[in-house]
Amino acid sequence: MNIVIFGANGTTGRLAAQQAAAEGHMVTAVTRHPEAFPVSGPRLRVVEADVHDSAAVERAVAGQDAVISALGVPYGRSPVTVYSVGIGHITQAMTKHGVRRVVGVTSTVLFGTAAPGEGLLFRKVLEPSVVRFMGRTVYDDMRRMEEIVRETDLDWTVIRPGGLFDRNAVSDYQVGRERLPGRYTARADLAHELLRQAVDDRHVRAFIDVRTTQDTPSFLDLIRTEAFGGKGEKSGNTKGRVHG
């Protein structure tokens, strides 16, 4: 397949690009900073584009079989638009060029249900504090993104992972259409499921959870590392993004 990945220079995007190329797909990695993209190979091309530029997005989407959006930004006080504007331009380009399959990423908190099996402190204090204060502008734009996708007639799937962390290899992770127990999703697992969904057309027109159960971090370690340190590319790709 020909697969284009937006947000390719974030950690999840890079992993998805590597995994897709290794499986024999032709990968177009879209990033605002192609000179900083560390992945190369005969089945991968790097394209410079900003998702706020509709013409650049359209050029990247033309000729593709599937689209993966791993867009993301860190928490902050400023209004966020990269999710909604980005997916708007992506879906418009897909409609124009007859591309049907798109897989995107938001957050497990958008299920709108309490975390299964969690204690009162996490459900009533810790997670609401992150959602309402630290990540409010990010989650607001994720909701706008989901509404845009939902209103299209494309074959879409949105993955709602938990708090992202790094793990060396893909694990035996869990997938479901409802919020799953656990707080975390390894980027390797998220990248793997993004590719599975794009290739296999699983869970079309559905929101799904992906949850890692092995070698997970503590909640405080995750907040410290991801919300305030971060890895990846800002404003159009991924940096310091916490989904759960």
NORMOZI-V686258 format. One line per field, one symbol per residue. ss: DSSP state (h for helix, s for strand, l for the rest). phi: phi as a letter, one per 20 degrees, with the letter a starting at -180 (. if undefined). burial: + if it has 9 or more other ideal C-beta (glycine too) atoms within 8 Angstrom, else -. A space follows every 10 residues. Layout:
ss: ???
phi: ???
burial: ???
//
This chain:
ss: lsssssllll hhhhhhhhhh hhlllsssss sllhhhllll lllsssssll lllhhhhhhh hllllssssl lsllllllll lhhhhhhhhh hhhhhhhlll sssssllhhh hllllllllh hhhhhhhhhh hhhhlhhhhh hhhhhhhhhh llllsssssl llssslllll lllsssllll lllssshhhh hhhhhhhhhh lllllsssss slllllllhh hhhhhhhlll llllllslll llll
phi: .ecddemfee ffffffffff ffeneeddee bfcffefeeb qfdccdcead ffdfffffff fgneebcddd facffaefgd cfffffffff ffffffdmee ecccccbfff fmcfffmeff fffdcffgff fedgdgffff ffffgfffff eedfedbded fefebebfbf defdcbecfe fodccfgfff fffgfgffee lelflbdcdc ceddleeeff fffffefddn cpdelpbdbl eded
burial: -+++++++++ ++++++++++ +---++++++ +++---+-+- ---+-++++- ++++-+++++ +--+-+++++ +++++----+ -+++++++++ +++++-+-+- ++++++++++ +---+--+-- -++-+-++++ +--+++++++ ++++++-++- -+-+++++++ +++++-+--- +-++-+--++ -+++++++++ +++++++++- ------++++ +++--++-+- -++++++--+ ++++-+++++ ++++
//
